[in-house]
């Protein structure tokens, strides 16, 4: 059975020069960079990780941050307990340091935000859910290890679909509409979108809406109900469920930031 044990999870904001040094640590160190550049040496070899990159340092490998770079960055960091048996995932089982992009950033960031919310809230079974989310991510990353990257033409068509969604995200969007937008059949458009982004059309649409909702909850004077209606959610309770699923927090937690200003 595939399993991992999560020791710690956090969102780290700071300069590379302020990072700690690890020398033969008894745990796997896994990071996802969400902003800036992370300069790191693993077993003496230098790497530079930028937004969207996964950095994996296996247990007992030595690593240190390049203090000469002094670059601000933001990253999610997970510490995983060393395993006596294989996890069943190449990324974790091969014991090879890696720095690369393995999944669409928007989808990955949504899952990591939800995971951080669970870890910080520590509701019953929060650790179990966090480990499940991380397993999902590690499975996708492992799948991508040996997968050929999308062709430039596929990426171009996907960007056109994203642009269509950006202009119509408050409406109901179907695969028929996206197919028409790129001159392809509906099924081809849906399959292409999932293959290149890692998300279904519906999942991506929700992510765009909720990202807008977070901004509006912090910066506007609208109520959660008004924002829900504006974004195309007619059922407020459904909006709350989707919001909590994607961010890990209820809308009220972001409204509190507005009130604190």
Secondary structure, DSSP 8 states (H G I E B T S, - for coil): -----EEEEEEEEEEGGG---EES-SEEEEEEEEEEEEEEEETTEEEEEETT-EEEE-TT-EEEE-TTT--EEEEEEEEEE--SS--S-HHHHS---EEE--S-HHHHHHHHHHHHHHHHH--TTHHHHHHHHHHHHHHHHHHHHT-----HHHHHHHHHHHHHHHHHTTS---HHHHHHHHTS-HHHHHHHHHHHHSS-HHHHHHHHHHHHHHHHHHHS---HHHHHHHTT---HHHHHHHHHHHHSS-HHHHHHHHHH-
